[in-house]
Amino acid sequence: MQGSIRAVRSFARQFRTMSVEKIYYPRKVQTAASDASLTLNHTSFRIKDPKVSVPFYEKHFGMQLLQKLEFPELQRDFYVLSFPKNVESLENGAPGIFNLSGTLHLAHSHGTENDAGYRPNNGNEEPHRGFGHICFSVADLPKECERLEAEGVAFKKRMSDGRQKNIAFALDPDGYWIELIQYNLPDTEPVDLGPKFNHTMLRVKDATKSLEFYQNVLGMTLLEVSEHANAKFTLYFLGYPAADERLKREGILELTHNWGTEDDADFAYHNGNTEPEGYSHMCVSLSDPAPLCADIEETYPDLEWEMRYNRGSIKNLAVLRDPDGYRIEVLPKSWSL
């Protein structure tokens, strides 16, 4: 009970602080605040060999390959994976993969599978830390870990390691971390909803600045705050409104703030898109991005865009950067090649 009270007080203290310190992106982008179609659609990172990585996620985690997006002019393909779900077809017959939440896009640049020296940056090694992990939530964590170990999956952290006994970290073929958590809490009736692609974690330099960006610019809601005073870091969970409890849903963004980085003028996280490359981007999809992008440009004209909406070589797409330089795609739910 005392732990619950402390958690609520910590959340209230953090929320009050953030409410007072809105100094970077103080104005809400009204289109983002009012558009109920906004979805955190996917996370993308680079892989060495799709013939290794795709079967890994299919065999060991039960994900399904929904589509292969081919960009021959870029010498790059994206393998779109998801846990089993209903996927509606678009008018052109293509699967509506951008109408979903919780999909994983594995980005493959042609030829890396034949390069003995190629190794994606997993985002967790100095001096190139930034992206942290993806997280799958399951019904029975001990059972899941036992099965994965029996199948030969490598672990960065087992449940028995360290202080946190309710999480584990598996490793994919490229060394990316996959956090494993359980959505059935103690003293609750257990349910089996199947695995969920619960969240993606990014490290951020300035929590206030990043929280304002994701809430006021992109219209996300702060779902939960978890403060770890002993280790001097705080976790912030954000997402778009949904009926499910946080641990049982998909499409969540976790921002990790290590205290004090905001006061170091020279400090910066690696965004994954400069050498050594690894993490690529996350994507927000919605019914019509044009009004949203126009509203963002008008409200915050100095915001950094890598590609403004519908003005690049790939149509009906925008790419902007968050305060730490992480890429965010914005595209319509009806998008297809």
N, C-alpha and C positions, 0 to 999 in steps of 0.2 A: 504493500500500500504506500509506504514511504517513497519507494522508487517511482511509483506512478505520480505521486504529488511532485517530486523533484522534476520529473520529466515535463509535467504540465507547466510548472513554474519556469523551467528553462525555456520552453517554447514561448511562453508569454513574454519573458524578458527579451528573447531574440526578436520576436515580432514587434515589440514596442520600439526596440532599437532601430530596426529596419524602417519602421513607419516614420520615425523622426529624421533619419538620415537620408531621405530621398533627395539626392543632390545631382545624380548623373543623368537619369532618364525620368524626370519628375512627372511628365505628362503621359497619360495613357493614350496609346494609339486606339482610337475608338473602334475602328473596324476589327481589330484583334480582340478587343474586349467584348464585342457583341456577336462575333461570328461563331455560332455553335458547331460549325463543321470542322473547325481546326482540330488536327490530329497529329501527334508525334508519330510519323509513319515508320521511319526506319533509321538504323544505324549502319554505317559502312566503314569497313577497314580493308586494307590490302592483304592479299595472301600470296604465297609463293606458288602453290600448285593446286588448282581446283580439283584435280583427280585425287588429291589427298584430303583437302579440307572439306569439300562437299560431302563425301561419304562419312567423314568423321562426325559431322553434325547430324547426318541422317541416321547412322547406326547407333551412336551412343546417346543421342538426345531425342531422337524421334522427330526431328524437323523434316519438312518436306520441301523439295525444290519446286517453287511455284513458277519460275520463269528464268530464262537466261537472256539478259539484255546485252545485245552485241553492238559495239561501236567500232567497226573496222577502221574507220578513219582515224580513231584515237589509239588503235591497237590495244583495246581494252574491253573486257566483258565484266558484267555484274551478274552474280548468281544470287537469286532472290530466294531466301529461305524463311520458313515460318513454322511454328507449331501448327498442327492440324486445325483448320478453320474453314468455314464456308467462304468461297471466293466467287463473287459475282462477275460475270463476263461483261465487258464493255460492248458498245454497239458494233465495234469492228471485230468482235469475237475474242479479243485479247483479255487475259485475266485482269481484273481490277485490283492490281496489287497496291496501288496508291490510295485505295479506299480503306486500307487496313491499318491496324496499329500493331506494333511489335513485330516488324520484319527485320531480317538481317541481310544486308547486301555485301557479299564478298567480292571485292574488286580485284580483278586479275589483269595485270599488264602482260601482254603476250611475250613469252620468252623467259620470264623469271624462273619458271620451273626447270629450265636448263642451265641456269646460272648458279654454279656451286657456291658463289660468294654472296648470293642474295639472301637477306634476312630482314623481314619487316620489323620495324620498331614497335614493340608492344606498349610503349608509353610508360613503362614502370622502371626504367633504368636511367640513372643519372649519366650524363646531364640532359637527357631527352625525355624527361617525365612530362606528362600532360594527360592524355587519355588514360583512364585507369582500368576499366573492365566493363563487360556486359554481365547481366545477372539473370539467372533463371530461378524462378520460384516453383517449388514442387510440393506435393502433398506430404511426403514422408522423406525427410532429408537423410536420416541414417540409412534407410533402405536404398536410396538413390546412390549415396556414396559407396555403399558396399557393392552395388551392381557395377558402378563405373570402375572401381578398383579391380573387380574380377575380370572386367573386359580390357584391362591394361591401360586405362586412361591415367595420365600423369596428374599429380596434384602439386600445387604450390603450397596449399595449406589444407590439412585434414581437420575434421571437426575436433579431434583430440589435441591439436596444436594450439598453443597460445592461450590467451584469456577468453576469447570469444568462442564458445563451444557450439554456438547455434548457426555457424556459417562455415563454408568450405570454399576453396578456390581450386578448380580444375584448370588444366592447361590444354589449349588446342594445339594443332600441329605447328603453328607459327609462334607459339609461346604467349598468345593472348590469354589474359586471365578471364575465367568464367566463374563469377561468384555463384554459389548455390545456397539458397535460403529455403525456409519452409513456411508456407502460408497458413498451415494449421497451427494455431497457438495453443499453449497449455490451457487446460480447463475449458476447451471449446469442443463442440461436436465435430469430429474430423470429417472432411469432405475430400473427394478426389476430383478436381477440376481439370486434371491434366497439367502438364508443365506450362509455365507462362514466361515469356520474355519480359521480365518485370521492369528492368531499368538499364540505363547506360550511365556510367560515371565519368565525369570530367573534373579535373582539378582546376580551380580558379584562383587567380591572384587576389582579387578584391571581392569579397562576398556581397557587399552592398551594391557595388556596380553591376555585378552579374545578375543578382536577384532583381534589380530594377529593370535590367534589359529583358530578361525572360518574362517578367510579369507585365511590365508596362509597354514594351515594344511588341512582344510576341503573344501576349495575352494568356500566359500560363498562370496557374494557381499554385501557391505554396501549400503543399500537402502535409509536410511534416519536417520538423527540425530535430536533429539528434546531436547533442553537444557532448564532446569527450574531453573534459577539462584536463584530465591527467595526461593525455597525449597531445593536448593543445590543437585540436582540430574540430570542426563542425561539419555535419552533413546536412544538406538541404535537398529535399525531394520536391520536385515540381511536375506538374502535368496539366492536361486539360480536363475539365470536369467529367467525371464518370461515377456510376453508381457503386462500383465494386470497391471493396476495401483495398488499401494501398498494396498489400502483399499479394492480393489475388488478381491484380490487373496488369495490363501491359502498357507500354508507351510512356514510361516515366523517365525523367532526367534527374540524376543525382549529381549535385555540385559539392565537391569536397574543398573546404577551405582550411588550409594550414595557417594557424594564427601568425600574424606578423609579416606575411609576404606582401601585404598591401602597403607596408611602410618602407619597402625596399625598392627604390626607384629603378634599380638595374635588374630586378627580378622579372623573369618571364617564363611561362610554361611553353613547351614545344607543342605546336598545334597539329603535328602529324603530317603536314603537307610541305615541309621543307626537309632536306636530307638530315637524318635518315627517315624516310617516309614510313608511315604505318597507318594510324587512324586517318580516315578520309573525311567523313562528314556525318551529320544527322539531317533528317528531312522532315519538314512540316508540310502537310498537305491539307488542302481545303477545297471547297467547291469552286471558288473563283479567286485566284491570287491577285488579279489586277488591282481591284480596289484596295486590298491590304497593302500591297507594295507601294501604291501611290500615296496612301495615307502615311506609311512609314517615312517615305521620302519627304513629304511635306512637314511632318511633325519633327523629324530629326534629319535635316538635310546634310549633316556632316557624318552620318553613319557610313561605315565602310561597306561598299558593295563590290564583290568580285565580278558579278554579272547582274545587271539590272533586268527586271522582268521583261521577257520577250525581246531582248535586244542583243542576244548572243547567237552563236551558231546553232545552239540547241533551243528550239522555240518553246514557249510556255514554261519557262524556267527562270528562276532567279537564284542567286547565291549571295548571301550576305555573311558578314563575320561578326561574331560576338566580341565582347571586350577583350578576350584572351586570344582572339584570332582564329577560333574554331569556325569551320565552315558550316553554314546552315542552308540547305536547299529549301526552296519554296516552290511548290508546283501544284497543279490541279489534281483532284482525285481521279479525274478521267484521263490522266496523262498516259500515253503509250507511244511506242516507237512507230 
